[in-house]
Amino acid sequence: DLLAFLIGAITVFPSVQGFCIYTGVAVLFDYIYQITFFAACLALDGRREEANRHAITFRKVKAKENSAEKGTAYRLFCSGGNVERGESRAYEHPTKRYFTKFGRVLAKA
């Protein structure tokens, strides 16, 4: 897209030229944003998930099957984390199994 807009910037029509320059610069800044700030936010969110912390309050949460003694509101809004090691077997999504098995191969390609 960036290349198409930058090529369009050399046209003779002033309105198309202005649009293409503006949009090309916007696409470039969006790309820089995506590979820096947004990727860093995703990495930090992954750390939060791995530590079983709530998305808003950052407090530790229990797995749904370990929060039976808590109230309904807690089970709905504040549970769902990973099962702690040794407590019980957590459900493993097929996509996770696939990428655990073949992720190293795909990353090397």
N, C-alpha and C positions, 0 to 999 in steps of 0.2 A: 504494500500500500504506500509506504513512504516513497519508494522509487517512482510509482505512478504519479503521485502528487508533485514530486520534484520535477518530473518530466513535464507535467502540465503547467508548471510555473514558467516555462519558456514560451508559452503561447502568446499570440499577439492580442488576444482579448483581455483587456485590463480586469474585468470582473472575474473571469476564470483564473487569471494569473494571481490575483489577490487571494481568491479562495484556496487555490492549490498551495500557495506559500503558507498561508495560515494553517491549513489542515496538515501539511507536511511537517511543520514545526510541532503541531499538537501531537501527531503520531510519534515523532521522535521523543518528545518529553514523556509521553505515556509509556513508551518502551523503557526509557531510563527509570521511570518510576516503578514499573513492574519488576525489573531485575534488581532493584536496590531495596526500596522501602517495603514494598508489598511482600517480597520474598523473605525479608527479615521478619516481618510480622507473622508470616506463616510459620517460620522456624520457631519463633517464640511461642506461638500457639501450640505447636507440636510438643514443645517442652512442657507446657501447661497440661496438655492432655496426658502425657506420659506420667506426670506426677499426680494424676487423678484430682485435679483442681477444678473448681467451678468456673464457668466462663466469665461470670460477672464479678463474683465476690472473691475469687481465687482461694476459697477455703477448700480443704480436703473433702471429698465426697466418697460415699460408700457405693459399692455395687448394688444394683436393685435387689438381688437375692439376699444381700446381707443387711438390708434396711427394713426388714419386716416389722421390727419393733418400733420404728419411727412412725410418725403420722402420715396421712395421705398426701398432704401438701409437700412434705419432705420427699416422699417417694416420687411424686410427679415432677418437682422442680429442682431438687438438689441431690438426686441419686443417678446412678448410671455409669459410674466409673469402672475401671478395670478391677477384676477380682484380684485381691492380694495373693501373692504366691503362697501355696500351701492351704488356702481356705477351700477352694473348689475350682473345678475346671471351667474356665470362661469359654463362651462360644467363639470360635475362630471363623471369621468370614472367609469364604472361598477365595476372594480377591487377595486377601492378606496371605493366604497359603501360596497362591500363585506367585506373588511378587517376592515372597520370602525365598521361594525355591528358585525362581528364574530371574530375580531382580539383578543379581550379580552378573549374570550372562548378558542381560539387556543393557546394563550400564557400561559394560566393556565394548559393546558394539558401536 
